[in-house]
């Protein structure tokens, strides 16, 4: 019965006229001292929460160990007298540190080491004083064992504020109930070393949900397919990017299709730039488009490009040549790559997104790498050959700002250690071998072009950026939220490079490691929607024995459709000669057309570990244009 009294007194005690910063601010002595009721803070929400733990770190000796706390109150919280213990050692917050309302605070063993790992300084440190600008906690430095332990937050009266028990820690520890939290490791793609345990965030607010003192509060919770089963690694700005902006605005919208009109459209957009070209992509191998970018750089256009530093098979000599042309013309080129010898680890498994900002005013988001196959420039009067894909272009200010924010966070030389600025002498990413001759060969005559012209339309559209690893699996909006709205009379059309039958390890199954995207398509069909799933056959034919091949997914969907009498069908095709590389979902719901275009494939790594970007747009014109492309691809002979 004392909970409301406790919360009131805490709020009174926490009132502070100063605006708190991550490092804290000097707090005046309170004018009133009141007794605290109860020996343990158990209010809803609690006064402070432990929200993350980084314990099995990348650095030798683990000086970058850190914990994170959160203030769920509507007022700043004075941290004076609060303590944190690992069960053996205890540290105490200084009297001049406050935590703003609904703010997070990282506290590290050594601030300098944390900054190397995360790219930012923590709000406090509790080991050696490595940064005079970062406040120090007093006491014996905490050590969080890699094999397991606890983090307990103690109130100024030494009552238990919050507890996390992880791995082999003692689950009988006061303030905790049930099994401990373990790193999420469904496959070898999800490393234990470097993984951060963190609380789930509510989709609506982006804040931690109600505290139950159990593993169900944490994002590694394997019982929760949507908000659980997650990992997190240093350098991700999860709290900032978790809640998307959904904006309805008057704008111009363009849709261009590979291989039909992609080269002509992108070539024209690049050639028209006068101020800046920003591109974050996976690969950049198209020689002609590379030359266009280099020409703009020579003309004074500011060019900034960031690419994946370790794609499977390595960076090709063709790309090294293209990059060299742009760099020598004045463009800035960065790669995201690890350097194990220097203890530098990638923030993302792969930088797999493909997105542009041109002249600070036009945003492009697509499925295609800048290759000859995706952007053929041959005479298409007798057809062409290439990869099926789609790009969206818009001048919507919210989309431009959103892409710039992601680029600014990812492309941060001197801030994030995995950002490497191009150097010609680098043996794997630098200039190509002497005498290298680039290839300009593209196209063919396999495919009769269906869309010789891009679509350009102006109107009022709804936009939302979807991006991994922060929020690609939200089901209250984003892709899954869109599919969940479909029912009787609605249509869902999916065209993907692949949609895995199940996630987790290749030895797993649909029950233990379901693919929530695939389940969403089936659920829509069960609600009465017409659902068609078109997957690639060109690349898939190279690995038909895999339990997660497109062949197996198609067989499964057909079996479900037949058994349940659903308006659901699936096929594998190669409509344009070099495979379906698309990542396209079309939806017509209650008569409104929606399109989702981007780099997100149908696998777990794509949704949870890669940098991926997609754009969701509400547009009847875009839906109709792309539905025509889909129906052609669906109908081609196998």
Buried (B, 14 or more C-beta within 10 A) or exposed (E): EEBEBBBEBBBEBBBBEBEBBBBBBEBEEBEEEEEBBBEBBBBEBBBBBBBBBBBBBBBEEBBBBBBBBBBBBEBBBBBBBBBBBBBEEBBBBBBBBBBBEBBBBBBBBBBBBBBBBBBBBBBBBBBBEBBEEBBBBEBEBBBBBBEBBBBBBBBBEEBBBBBBBBBEBEBEBEBBBEEBBBBBBBBEBBBEEBBBBBBBBBBEEBBBBEBEBBBBBBBBBBEBBBBBBBBBBBBBBBBEBBBBEBBEBEBBBBBBBBBBBBBBBBBEBBEEBEEBBBBBBBBBBBBBBBBBBBBBBBEEBBBBBBBBBBBEEEBBBBBBBBBBBBBEBBBBBBBBBBEEEEBBBBBBBBBBBBBBBBBBEBBBBBBBBBBBBBBBBBEBEEBBBBBBBBBBBBBBBBBBBBBBBBBEBBBBEEEBBBBBEBEEEBEEBBBBEEEEEBEEEBBBBBBEBBBEEBBEBEEEBBBBBBBBBBBBBBBEBBBBBBBBBBEEEBBBBBBBBBBBBBBBBEEBEBEEBBBBBBBBBBBBBBBBBBBBBBBBBBBBBEEEEBEBBBBBBBEBBBEBBEEEEBBBBBBBBBBBBBBBBBBBBBBBBEEBBBBBBBBBBBBBBBBBBBBBBBBBBBBBBBBBBBBEBBEBBBEEEE
